[in-house]
Amino acid sequence: MITTEDLKKMVIMAHLKDDMLDRLIAITDVLTFDDQETIFRQSNIADRFYMVKRGKVLLEQKMTNKIMVSVGSVKPGFAFGWSTMIEEGYYTTDAVCAEPCEIFSIRGNKIRTLCEKDPYMGFLLNQRLLMILKKRYDHRTEQFVKVIKHHPDMKDLF
């Protein structure tokens, strides 16, 4: 059984009021996955939002038929699959369990409907989502700049 305390441990849910969390509990599923189990694949329809309760999930992107690159990892308390929060689209990475995982999951249409019924809750969730996206964007920008600075062809320019 999921409690409000369980959801308060999720970064994206931490600032919601208890009555909002109670409404989310009603539409939240608890899913379990084994080590190396795939939760979703890149280009699958984004129909669920996920939050890690226990375990670690790797977000991977296919570069070629033989090369997969890990573009991030999701630890307990953090969310992934947020594409479904924005619109009905597609996942942009694979999500693979790096170890056995317990995951909270909400169907996209249900959470979007709940946010439409309670615009303040939708605002709070989207603010947190934007903070997460900004941090990820900033991190990836730093990584990109670091790679450019250390590229052998770029040394003479610096």
C-alpha positions as CSV (number, residue, x, y, z in Angstrom):
1,M,0.0,0.0,0.0
2,I,1.3,3.5,-0.9
3,T,1.2,6.2,1.7
4,T,1.4,10.0,1.5
5,E,4.9,9.6,3.1
6,D,6.0,7.4,0.3
7,L,5.0,10.0,-2.3
8,K,6.6,12.8,-0.2
9,K,9.9,11.1,-0.7
10,M,9.6,11.7,-4.4
11,V,11.3,15.0,-5.4
12,I,8.6,15.9,-7.8
13,M,5.8,15.3,-5.2
14,A,7.6,16.7,-2.1
15,H,5.8,20.1,-2.2
16,L,2.2,18.7,-2.7
17,K,-0.4,18.9,0.0
18,D,-1.6,15.7,1.6
19,D,-5.0,15.9,-0.1
20,M,-3.3,16.2,-3.4
21,L,-1.1,13.2,-2.6
22,D,-4.2,11.2,-1.5
23,R,-5.7,11.8,-5.0
24,L,-2.4,10.7,-6.6
25,I,-2.3,7.5,-4.5
26,A,-5.6,6.5,-5.9
27,I,-4.2,6.4,-9.4
28,T,-0.6,5.2,-8.6
29,D,0.5,1.6,-9.3
30,V,3.4,-0.2,-7.7
31,L,5.5,-2.1,-10.2
32,T,8.5,-4.4,-9.6
33,F,11.2,-5.2,-12.1
34,D,14.2,-7.5,-12.1
35,D,17.8,-6.6,-12.7
36,Q,18.4,-5.8,-16.4
37,E,14.6,-5.7,-17.1
38,T,13.5,-3.1,-19.6
39,I,10.7,-0.8,-18.4
40,F,10.2,0.9,-21.8
41,R,12.0,1.3,-25.0
42,Q,12.9,4.4,-27.0
43,S,10.0,5.3,-29.4
44,N,7.4,3.4,-27.3
45,I,4.3,5.4,-26.7
46,A,4.8,7.5,-23.5
47,D,1.8,6.3,-21.5
48,R,3.2,6.2,-18.0
49,F,5.1,8.4,-15.6
50,Y,7.5,6.6,-13.2
51,M,9.1,7.4,-9.8
52,V,11.8,5.1,-8.3
53,K,11.0,3.9,-4.8
54,R,13.8,1.3,-4.7
55,G,16.6,0.4,-7.1
56,K,18.3,2.2,-9.9
57,V,17.2,2.8,-13.5
58,L,19.5,3.6,-16.4
59,L,18.3,5.8,-19.3
60,E,20.0,4.6,-22.4
61,Q,20.0,5.8,-26.0
62,K,20.8,3.7,-29.1
63,M,23.6,5.2,-31.1
64,T,24.0,2.3,-33.6
65,N,22.8,-1.3,-33.8
66,K,25.7,-2.3,-31.6
67,I,26.2,0.8,-29.3
68,M,24.0,1.9,-26.5
69,V,25.0,5.0,-24.5
70,S,23.8,5.6,-20.9
71,V,22.6,9.2,-20.8
72,G,21.5,9.2,-17.2
73,S,20.5,7.2,-14.2
74,V,17.5,7.5,-11.9
75,K,17.9,6.7,-8.2
76,P,15.2,6.5,-5.5
77,G,13.1,9.6,-5.1
78,F,13.5,10.7,-8.7
79,A,11.2,10.4,-11.7
80,F,11.5,9.4,-15.3
81,G,9.2,8.9,-18.3
82,W,8.0,12.5,-17.8
83,S,7.2,12.8,-21.6
84,T,3.8,11.5,-20.7
85,M,3.2,14.5,-18.4
86,I,3.6,16.9,-21.3
87,E,1.6,15.2,-24.0
88,E,0.9,11.8,-25.5
89,G,4.2,11.3,-27.3
90,Y,7.1,8.8,-27.3
91,Y,9.8,8.0,-24.9
92,T,13.2,9.3,-26.1
93,T,15.4,6.6,-24.3
94,D,15.3,3.1,-23.1
95,A,14.7,2.6,-19.4
96,V,16.5,-0.4,-18.0
97,C,16.8,-1.6,-14.4
98,A,20.4,-1.6,-13.2
99,E,19.2,-3.7,-10.2
100,P,15.9,-5.0,-8.9
101,C,13.5,-2.0,-8.7
102,E,10.2,-1.0,-7.1
103,I,8.6,1.7,-9.1
104,F,5.6,4.0,-8.6
105,S,3.8,4.5,-11.9
106,I,0.9,6.6,-13.0
107,R,-0.9,6.4,-16.4
108,G,-0.3,9.6,-18.3
109,N,-4.0,10.2,-19.1
110,K,-4.9,9.8,-15.4
111,I,-2.3,12.3,-14.1
112,R,-3.1,14.8,-16.9
113,T,-6.8,14.6,-16.1
114,L,-6.1,15.1,-12.4
115,C,-4.0,18.2,-13.2
116,E,-6.8,19.6,-15.4
117,K,-9.3,19.1,-12.5
118,D,-6.9,20.8,-10.0
119,P,-4.9,23.4,-11.9
120,Y,-3.0,24.4,-8.7
121,M,-1.7,20.8,-8.3
122,G,-0.9,20.8,-12.0
123,F,1.1,24.0,-11.6
124,L,3.1,22.6,-8.6
125,L,3.9,19.4,-10.5
126,N,4.9,21.2,-13.6
127,Q,7.1,23.6,-11.6
128,R,9.0,20.6,-10.2
129,L,9.1,19.0,-13.6
130,L,10.7,22.2,-15.0
131,M,13.2,22.3,-12.2
132,I,14.2,18.7,-13.0
133,L,14.4,19.4,-16.7
134,K,16.5,22.5,-16.1
135,K,19.0,20.5,-14.0
136,R,19.3,17.8,-16.6
137,Y,19.7,20.4,-19.4
138,D,22.4,22.2,-17.4
139,H,24.2,19.0,-16.7
140,R,24.2,17.9,-20.3
141,T,25.3,21.3,-21.4
142,E,28.3,21.1,-19.1
143,Q,29.1,17.6,-20.4
144,F,28.9,18.9,-24.0
145,V,31.2,21.9,-23.3
146,K,33.7,19.6,-21.5
147,V,33.8,17.2,-24.5
148,I,34.3,20.1,-26.9
149,K,37.1,21.7,-24.8
150,H,39.0,18.4,-24.7
151,H,38.6,17.4,-28.3
152,P,42.0,17.2,-30.0
153,D,40.9,19.4,-32.9
154,M,39.8,22.2,-30.6
155,K,42.9,22.5,-28.4
156,D,44.4,25.2,-30.7
157,L,41.3,27.4,-30.4
158,F,41.5,27.7,-26.6
